[in-house]
C-alpha cells in the first residue's frame, strides 16, 4: 500500500513547505530527546512503554496491539534505516511540532504525541514490505473471484448494516465493494463500483473516496485526525445531491 495510506494512515506525510524553517518548540524537546535516547539505548522493553497502542501498520499487516507484540515485532518496524534516522536526528531542527497533530520526524516518517508517545510510523521496512505482499496474496485467494484482482488493498470498514471494501485497481482507480455486515468477503458482493476517486481533506491525513452509480454518490470519509470520539470512517450515500443514508463505521482496517 502506498505510504499515503499507512495505518494511522495513517497521519499522511505533510508538505515539506510546512516544515521548512521550523524548529521544535523548546517545551517538546525533552520528550523527543527521551524517545530518541530510548531508541539509541537499544532497550526494546523501555521503548515499548513509549508507544500508544495499537500501533497501526500498513493493511493487511495487523496492528501491534501491546508491549509484548511490540517487542516481538520490533525489527519489522524499526529496521537499521529508520533507527539511524532517529538516532542521528537533530531534535531542534529534524523534529517539528505540527499543532494538534503531534510531533513529526523529518517529513512525517514518524510521529509522536506531545507526551512523547509514538503514535505512527510511516516508514516501511523490507521485512514489512515482504510480509505485506505475502498477506495480500493470501487475502486475494480468500476473496470472491469478482474482486480478487487489484493492485493494492486500501481499507475495509463496517457500519451497522454494511461491510465496505476499497481497493486500488492501479492508476488511482479505486473499487468499492459492499456486503451485508454479516456476510463474508468470500461471498459475492451486493454492490461493486469502480472508477472511484481519492480526495485528501486537509493536511492531517483525513481523506475520502467517492463512487458514482447513476444518480447516487457513495462517499467514504476516513478520519485520521479528528475530535475525540469521532468515528474512524463514515459512509454517506446521496441521491440527486440529497443525503439518503449516513452511517459511522464501527470497525475499520487500514
C-alpha positions, 0 to 999 in steps of 0.5 A: 500500500502506498505510504499515503495510506499507512495505518494511522494512515495513517497521519499522511506525510505533510508538505515539506513547505510546512516544515521548512524553517521550523524548529521544535518548540523548546517545551517538546524537546525533552520528550523527543530527546527521551524517545530518541535516547530510548531508541539509541539505548537499544532497550526494546522493553523501555521503548515499548512503554513509549508507544500508544497502542495499537500501533497501526501498520500498513493493511493487511499487516495487523496492528501491534496491539501491546508491549509484548507484540511490540517487542516481538515485532520490533525489527519489522518496524524499526529496521537499521534505516529508520533507527539511524534516522532517529538516532542521528536526528537533530531534535531542534531542527529534524523534529517539528511540532505540527499543532494538534497533530503531534510531533513529526520526524523529518517529513512525517516518517514518524510521529509522536504525541506531545507526551512523547508517545509514538503514535505512527510510523510511516516508514516501511521496512523490507521485512514489512514490505515482504510480509505485506505482499505475502498477506495480500496474496493470501487475502486475494485467494480468500476473496470472491473471484469478482474482486480478487484482482487489484493492485493494492488493498486500501481499507475495509470498514463496517457500519451497522448494516454494511461491510465496505471494501476499497481497493486500488485497481492501479492508476488511482482507480479505486473499487468499492465493494459492499456486503451485508455486515454479516456476510463474508468477503468470500461471498459475492458482493451486493454492490461493486463500483469502480472508477472511484476517486481519492480526495485528501481533506486537509493536511492531517491525513483525513481523506475520502473516496467517492463512487458514482452509480447513476444518480447516487454518490457513495462517499467514504470519509476516513478520519485520521485526525479528528475530535475525540470520539469521532468515528474512524470512517463514515459512509454517506450515500446521496441521491440527486445531491440529497443525503439518503443514508449516513452511517459511522463505521464501527470497525475499520482496517487500514 
